[in-house]
Amino acid sequence: MRTERDNLFADPTLAGKASKRRKAKSAQVFKPYQQHQAMVLPPSLEELIPEKHLVRVVNSTIDKLNLEPLLATYKGGGSSAYHPKMLLKVLIYAYLSKTYASRQIAKALRQDLHFMWLSGMQRPEFSVLNLFRSSRLKGVIDQVFGSMVFWLIENRYVDLTKYFVDGTKLRADSNRHRVVWAKNTKRYKQIVQQKIRQRLNEIERINAEENKRYGDKDLEELGDQTTLTSEGVKEQVARLNEIITTTTRSKPEAYPPDLPDYSPGSAVRAGVVQAGRMRAGEPLAQKRTAKAVNELESTLLPKLDKYEQQEQVLAGRNSYAKTDPDATVFRTKDGQLLPAYNLLIGTQRQFIVNYSFHQQKASESDGFPAHLQRMHSLLGQYPALVMGDSAYGSEENYALLAEHQIGNYLKYNSFHLEQKKKYRTNPYRKENFPYDAATDTYTCPQGRAVVFKEERTITTDNGYQTSARLYQSVNCSNCPVAIHCKRGAGNRTILVNRTLDAYRAQARTNLCSERGMALRKQRGMDVEPPFGDIKFNQGYTRCRLRGQAKVNVEFGLLSIAHNIKKTTRWVN
């Protein structure tokens, strides 16, 4: 019996038809693609945005905020302006989309469907966006951010009963190699002051008019090296220029006009040359004076001006970046020296409820009083309690919490060490020295007296003053345990601050309570995630704008964007 395969081999025509049938069955079918087909009813942007898309959350949230302070910055008159509410929505959504450059935001307004819907199809240029962000928002970003926090409170996302604080270094938009250091400025200024002193002393010696005016006294503008200023030098240079001009106009002619023959080799020329040598003292003094004054004006005085301006910008800081003078050089966790800002934030339930920037010191403890005061200025209230790590446990911060009746849950630098039995039972700790209140003395482990020596007053960088009592051992010579008890030569000394000790005892009690242990566990899960979200998820590891006021605007926008995003993931 012949099969279909045998028929195919016997008849080539049948084989071709079967191949065509197989090709027809495997041919791909495509959906209609007509790029230029006209639509009877074009789609609406409203229909193209998903109902629960993040851009809708931004739009509805900003609509509910109090933007009166922002609207008040517009004086009226002139041509119409883009609505600030629209510009603010665009910036907030741009920051959520990790789009920080104004040109890229303007590009998104022309190309991105969500930006088009949010702006109502308006397309402000990048210069408008940049001016609004860096200038218009500069003075009102704090009020806008405060309005966001009030909205969170009203909707029960936060209640400010708990406040978790932490800090980080946010790198500035600045060249790391173009830095002015305070030590170098001071040293270079002293060198210039010394050179100016030398030139003025030289002028005083060679200028006859100055000798008549001052005699053996020094110039009153000189003073000592540390008080020599550019203004005083400018006044002295102006006076010297006046004297040089006056004496130059009245000096005698070097070559009398009545001599008939000045040709080389003549007797008359030889006489004039000899007479000029006799009178050379006065013209030479004037030339030397003019040369010294010119050096003061053209070289030394501009340098002194520069170093004085650098000291004004430093304002007590150890350094600043030339491209962003508000940024200070800090050492980061990886050991690099980078221009940055010291940023403190306060959170509750991972919402940012306060933030502040600080320039002076890398220590977060020094910036905490200003940080807490900023919260009161924004919201009109303080939190019920504050939880922070060991960087914040200073007497100044504890006193601030006590003054405003805020719960003290700030760790101090030895809190975690005290949890170890070996540290607590160490006999060489000053806390374990027996104290006799009647004689005001301590006793070391070897039974030797540690007596009161002096009272010391300590002033912090913020101007807070505290006092501590210094005690010293009467004799540590030939002590068999000196290597374990003290460092260096001399007798053992201990510094006792009873006010700080009382605050630490209160913090220790609170932190070791059941509530304190729960807060300690919660702190890392509350304040650290916002840093991780902003730095890693949003890719914001470096400022895009320069100057502390503009950086404050940037982080205000970031904080509002972070809080809006957090509302979409949080269930009350």
C-alpha positions in Angstrom: 0.0 0.0 0.0 1.5 3.3 -1.1 1.7 6.1 1.6 1.5 9.9 1.1 5.3 10.1 1.4 5.6 7.6 -1.6 3.2 9.8 -3.6 5.3 12.9 -2.9 8.4 11.2 -4.2 6.6 9.9 -7.3 5.0 13.3 -8.1 7.2 16.4 -7.6 4.2 18.7 -8.1 2.5 17.3 -5.0 5.7 17.9 -3.0 5.8 21.6 -4.0 2.2 22.1 -2.9 2.7 20.5 0.5 5.7 22.8 1.1 3.6 25.9 0.3 0.9 24.7 2.7 3.5 24.3 5.5 4.8 27.8 4.9 1.3 29.3 4.9 0.6 27.7 8.3 3.9 29.1 9.9 3.6 32.6 8.5 3.6 35.3 11.3 0.5 37.5 11.7 1.2 41.1 12.8 -1.2 43.6 14.3 -2.1 46.6 12.1 0.6 49.3 12.2 -0.6 52.6 10.6 1.5 55.3 12.1 -0.2 58.3 10.4 -3.8 57.1 10.8 -6.0 60.0 12.0 -8.1 59.5 15.1 -11.7 60.6 15.3 -11.4 61.2 19.1 -7.7 61.7 20.2 -7.0 60.2 23.6 -6.8 62.4 26.7 -3.7 62.6 28.9 -6.0 62.0 31.8 -6.9 58.6 30.4 -3.3 57.6 29.8 -2.2 58.2 33.5 -2.9 55.1 35.8 -5.2 55.9 38.6 -2.7 55.1 41.4 0.4 56.5 39.6 2.9 58.4 41.8 2.4 61.6 39.7 -1.3 61.7 40.8 -0.2 61.5 44.5 2.2 64.4 44.0 -0.5 66.4 42.3 -3.1 65.8 45.0 -0.7 66.3 47.9 0.7 69.7 46.7 -2.9 70.9 46.1 -3.6 70.4 49.8 -0.6 72.3 51.1 -0.6 75.9 52.2 1.4 77.8 49.6 0.5 81.3 50.6 4.1 82.2 51.6 5.2 81.2 48.1 2.4 83.2 46.4 3.3 86.2 48.5 6.7 86.4 46.8 5.0 87.6 43.6 4.6 91.4 43.6 2.2 91.5 40.6 2.3 93.6 37.5 4.2 92.9 34.2 3.5 89.9 32.0 1.8 86.7 33.3 4.0 84.2 35.1 3.9 80.4 35.3 1.8 79.3 38.3 4.1 78.5 41.3 2.0 75.5 42.2 2.6 74.0 38.8 6.3 74.7 39.0 6.5 73.2 42.5 4.7 70.0 41.4 7.0 69.6 38.4 10.1 70.0 40.6 8.9 67.6 43.3 8.0 64.9 40.7 11.3 65.5 38.9 13.2 64.8 42.2 11.2 61.7 42.6 12.2 60.7 39.1 15.9 61.3 39.9 15.9 64.2 37.5 17.8 67.1 39.1 19.2 69.2 36.2 16.9 72.0 35.1 17.6 71.3 31.4 16.6 67.7 31.8 13.4 68.7 33.6 12.6 71.0 30.7 13.2 68.2 28.3 10.9 65.9 30.3 8.2 68.6 30.0 8.4 68.3 26.2 8.7 64.5 26.0 7.4 62.7 29.1 3.7 62.0 29.4 3.5 62.4 33.1 5.3 65.7 33.2 3.0 67.0 30.4 -0.1 66.0 32.4 1.3 67.5 35.6 2.2 70.8 33.9 -1.1 71.0 31.9 1.0 70.9 28.7 2.9 74.1 29.7 6.5 74.0 28.8 8.6 76.5 30.9 12.2 76.8 29.8 15.1 75.5 31.9 16.0 79.1 33.0 12.5 79.6 34.4 12.7 76.3 36.4 16.2 77.2 37.6 15.3 80.7 38.6 12.2 79.4 40.5 14.2 76.8 42.3 17.3 78.8 43.2 15.7 82.2 43.8 12.0 82.1 44.3 12.0 79.1 46.7 15.1 80.3 48.6 13.2 82.3 51.2 10.1 80.2 51.5 11.2 76.6 51.2 11.1 76.2 55.0 7.5 77.3 55.2 6.5 75.0 52.3 8.3 72.1 54.0 6.6 73.0 57.3 3.2 72.9 55.6 4.1 69.4 54.4 4.8 68.3 58.0 1.5 69.9 59.2 -0.3 67.9 56.5 1.4 64.7 57.7 0.2 65.5 61.3 -3.3 66.2 60.2 -3.5 62.9 58.3 -2.0 61.0 61.3 1.1 59.9 59.6 3.2 61.5 62.4 2.4 63.0 65.8 5.9 64.2 67.0 5.7 62.1 70.2 8.9 60.4 69.1 11.8 62.1 67.4 14.8 60.3 66.0 17.8 62.4 65.0 21.0 61.5 63.0 23.4 63.2 60.7 25.5 62.7 57.6 27.9 64.5 55.4 26.5 65.7 52.1 29.1 66.4 49.5 29.1 69.9 48.0 29.2 70.7 44.3 32.8 71.8 44.5 36.3 71.0 43.4 37.9 69.0 46.1 41.4 70.4 45.3 40.4 74.1 45.3 40.2 74.7 49.1 41.2 77.5 51.4 42.6 76.3 54.7 42.5 78.6 57.8 46.0 77.6 59.0 47.5 78.6 55.6 45.6 81.8 55.5 46.8 82.8 58.9 50.4 81.9 58.1 50.5 83.7 54.7 48.8 86.7 56.2 51.5 86.9 58.9 54.2 86.7 56.2 52.6 89.6 54.2 52.2 91.7 57.4 55.9 91.2 58.2 56.9 92.3 54.7 54.6 95.3 54.9 56.2 96.2 58.3 59.6 96.0 56.8 58.7 98.2 53.8 57.1 100.8 56.0 60.1 100.9 58.3 62.4 101.2 55.3 60.3 104.1 54.0 60.4 105.8 57.4 64.2 105.6 57.5 64.8 107.0 54.1 62.1 109.6 53.8 63.2 112.9 55.3 59.7 114.2 55.6 58.5 111.2 57.6 61.5 111.6 59.9 60.6 115.2 60.6 56.9 114.2 61.3 57.6 111.2 63.5 61.1 111.6 64.8 62.2 108.3 66.4 58.7 107.0 66.8 57.2 104.2 64.6 54.3 104.8 62.3 51.1 104.8 64.3 49.4 102.6 61.6 51.9 99.8 62.1 50.8 98.6 65.6 51.8 95.0 66.2 51.8 92.3 63.6 48.4 90.9 64.4 46.6 94.2 64.2 48.1 95.5 60.9 45.1 95.9 58.5 44.8 96.7 54.9 42.8 99.9 55.7 45.7 101.3 57.8 48.2 100.4 55.2 46.1 102.2 52.5 46.0 105.4 54.5 49.8 105.3 55.0 50.4 104.6 51.3 48.2 107.6 50.4 50.1 109.9 52.7 53.4 108.7 51.4 52.3 109.2 47.8 51.3 112.8 48.6 54.7 113.4 50.2 56.6 112.0 47.2 54.5 114.1 44.8 55.2 117.3 46.8 58.9 116.7 47.2 59.3 115.7 43.6 57.8 119.0 42.3 60.0 121.1 44.6 63.3 119.3 44.1 66.2 121.3 42.3 67.2 120.8 38.8 70.0 118.2 38.4 71.5 120.0 35.5 71.6 123.8 35.7 70.3 125.3 32.4 72.9 128.1 32.2 75.8 125.7 31.6 76.8 126.0 28.0 78.6 122.7 27.1 77.3 119.3 28.1 79.2 117.3 25.5 81.0 114.2 26.7 84.5 114.8 28.0 84.0 118.6 28.5 85.0 120.2 31.8 81.5 121.5 32.2 80.0 118.0 31.9 82.5 116.7 34.4 81.6 119.4 36.9 77.9 118.7 36.6 78.5 115.0 37.2 80.5 115.7 40.3 77.9 118.1 41.6 75.2 115.5 40.9 77.1 113.0 43.0 77.2 115.4 45.9 73.4 116.0 45.7 72.5 112.3 44.9 71.2 111.6 48.4 67.8 113.4 48.0 66.8 112.0 44.5 67.9 108.5 45.5 65.8 108.6 48.7 62.8 109.6 46.7 63.3 106.8 44.2 63.7 104.2 46.9 60.6 105.5 48.7 58.6 105.5 45.5 59.8 101.9 44.7 58.8 100.7 48.2 55.4 102.4 48.0 54.8 100.9 44.6 55.5 97.4 46.0 53.1 98.1 48.8 50.3 99.1 46.4 50.8 96.6 43.6 51.8 93.4 45.5 51.6 93.4 49.3 48.4 95.3 49.8 46.3 93.1 47.4 47.6 90.0 49.1 46.7 91.4 52.5 43.2 92.2 51.2 42.8 88.7 49.9 43.8 87.1 53.2 41.5 89.4 55.1 38.6 88.4 52.8 39.4 84.8 53.3 39.3 85.2 57.1 35.8 86.8 56.7 34.6 83.9 54.7 36.1 81.3 57.0 34.3 82.9 60.0 35.9 80.5 62.5 35.8 77.4 60.2 38.9 75.4 59.5 38.4 75.6 55.7 36.1 76.4 52.8 35.8 75.5 49.1 36.6 78.2 46.6 33.8 77.1 44.2 31.3 76.9 47.1 32.5 79.1 50.0 29.6 77.9 52.2 31.0 74.3 52.1 33.5 73.1 54.7 36.0 70.4 54.2 35.1 67.3 56.3 36.7 63.9 56.5 34.2 61.3 55.2 33.8 57.7 56.5 36.1 56.4 53.8 38.9 58.8 54.9 38.6 61.3 52.1 38.8 65.1 52.7 35.9 66.6 50.7 34.0 69.9 50.7 30.6 69.0 52.2 27.8 70.1 54.4 27.0 68.6 57.8 23.3 67.6 57.5 21.1 66.7 60.5 17.6 65.2 60.0 14.8 64.3 62.4 12.3 61.6 61.6 9.3 59.7 62.9 8.0 56.6 61.2 10.6 57.2 58.5 9.0 60.6 57.5 11.4 63.6 57.6 9.9 66.2 59.9 13.0 68.4 60.3 16.4 69.0 58.7 19.2 71.5 59.1 22.6 72.2 57.6 25.7 73.2 59.6 29.1 74.5 58.5 31.2 75.0 61.6 32.2 71.6 62.9 32.1 68.0 61.9 30.6 67.1 65.3 26.8 66.5 65.1 26.5 67.4 68.8 27.4 71.1 68.2 24.6 71.5 65.6 21.9 69.8 67.6 20.7 73.0 69.6 20.2 74.9 66.3 18.6 71.9 64.7 16.0 71.6 67.5 15.4 75.3 67.5 14.7 75.2 63.8 12.0 72.6 64.4 10.3 74.9 66.9 10.5 77.8 64.5 8.9 75.7 61.7 6.2 73.8 63.7 5.8 75.9 66.9 6.4 72.9 69.1 9.1 70.5 70.4 8.8 66.7 70.3 7.8 64.7 73.4 11.1 62.8 73.4 14.4 62.7 71.4 16.3 59.6 70.6 19.9 59.9 69.3 23.1 58.0 69.1 26.2 58.7 71.2 27.2 61.7 69.1 24.6 63.8 70.8 25.2 63.1 74.5 26.7 66.4 75.6 25.8 68.5 78.6 24.6 71.3 76.4 22.2 69.0 74.6 21.0 67.4 77.9 20.4 70.9 79.4 18.4 71.9 76.3 16.1 68.9 76.6 15.6 69.6 80.3 14.8 73.2 79.7 12.0 72.4 77.3 10.9 69.3 79.2 11.7 66.9 76.4 12.3 63.2 77.2 16.1 62.5 77.4 17.0 59.4 75.3 20.3 60.7 74.0 23.2 58.2 74.3 26.6 59.3 75.5 30.0 58.2 74.3 30.6 55.5 77.0 27.0 54.1 77.1 27.7 51.0 75.1 30.9 50.3 77.0 29.0 50.5 80.3 26.9 47.5 79.1 30.0 45.3 79.4 30.7 43.9 82.9 34.5 44.2 82.4 34.2 48.0 81.8 31.8 48.6 84.7 34.0 46.7 87.2 37.2 48.3 86.0 38.7 49.6 89.3 40.7 52.3 87.5 37.7 54.2 86.2 37.1 57.4 88.0 33.5 56.4 88.6 34.8 53.5 90.8 37.0 55.6 92.9 35.5 55.9 96.5 34.6 59.5 97.3 34.6 61.2 100.7 32.3 64.2 100.7 33.5 65.5 104.1 37.1 65.9 102.8 36.2 66.3 99.1 38.7 63.6 98.1 38.8 60.4 96.1 40.8 57.3 96.9 42.6 55.3 94.1 42.8 51.5 94.1 46.1 51.7 95.9 44.7 53.7 98.8 46.3 57.0 97.8 44.3 60.2 98.1 43.2 62.1 95.0 42.6 65.7 96.2 40.9 68.7 94.7 43.2 70.9 92.7 41.2 73.5 90.7 37.8 74.4 89.2 37.8 74.7 85.4 35.4 76.6 83.2 34.8 75.0 79.8 33.2 76.9 76.9 31.8 75.0 73.9 31.9 76.3 70.3 28.3 77.4 70.7 29.2 79.5 73.7 27.7 77.2 76.3 29.7 77.3 79.6 30.1 74.5 82.0 32.4 73.9 85.0 34.4 70.8 86.1 36.5 70.0 89.1 40.0 68.7 88.6 41.4 66.3 91.2 45.0 65.0 91.3 46.7 62.2 93.2 49.1 63.3 95.9 51.7 60.8 94.8 51.9 58.2 92.0 55.6 57.5 92.2 56.5 53.8 92.5 52.9 52.8 92.0 52.8 49.2 90.9 49.7 49.6 88.8 50.5 53.1 87.3 50.6 51.6 83.8 47.0 50.5 84.1 45.7 53.6 86.0 47.2 56.6 84.2 48.7 57.7 80.9 52.0 59.6 80.6 54.2 61.0 83.4 53.0 62.8 86.4 50.3 62.0 88.9 46.9 60.7 88.0 44.2 63.4 87.5 40.5 63.0 87.1 38.0 65.6 85.8 34.6 65.5 87.5 31.5 67.2 86.0 28.7 66.4 88.4 26.1 68.2 86.2 26.9 66.0 83.2 27.1 62.9 85.4 23.5 63.6 86.6 22.3 64.0 83.0 24.0 60.8 82.0 22.5 58.9 84.9 19.0 60.1 83.8 19.7 59.1 80.2 21.1 55.7 81.3 17.9 55.0 83.3 15.7 56.0 80.4 17.7 54.0 77.8 17.8 50.9 79.9 14.1 50.9 80.6 11.6 48.8 78.6 10.6 51.8 76.5 14.2 52.9 76.1 15.2 49.5 74.7 12.3 49.6 72.3 13.4 53.0 71.1 17.0 51.9 70.7 15.9 49.2 68.4 13.5 51.5 66.5 16.1 54.2 66.0 18.1 52.4 63.3 14.9 51.4 61.4 13.5 54.9 61.6 16.2 57.5 60.8 18.6 55.5 58.7 16.2 54.5 55.8 15.6 58.1 54.7 19.4 58.5 54.2 19.5 55.3 52.3 16.5 56.2 50.1 17.8 59.6 49.2 21.5 58.7 48.7 21.1 55.3 47.0 17.6 54.9 45.7 17.4 58.5 44.5 21.1 58.7 43.6 21.5 62.0 45.4 25.0 61.7 46.9 26.2 65.2 45.9 24.6 68.6 45.9 23.6 70.0 42.5 23.5 73.7 43.6 26.1 75.9 45.3 25.6 77.9 48.5 24.0 76.9 51.7 20.7 78.7 50.9 20.3 76.9 47.6 21.4 73.5 49.1 18.7 74.1 51.7 16.1 74.5 48.9 17.4 71.3 47.2 17.1 69.2 50.3 13.7 70.7 51.1 12.4 69.5 47.8 14.0 66.1 48.4 12.4 65.8 51.8 8.9 66.7 50.5 9.4 64.2 47.7 10.5 61.5 50.1 7.5 62.1 52.4 5.1 62.0 49.5 6.6 58.7 48.3 6.4 57.3 51.8 2.7 58.1 52.1 2.0 55.7 49.2 3.6 52.9 51.1 2.3 53.5 54.6 -1.0 52.4 56.0 -2.3 54.3 59.0 
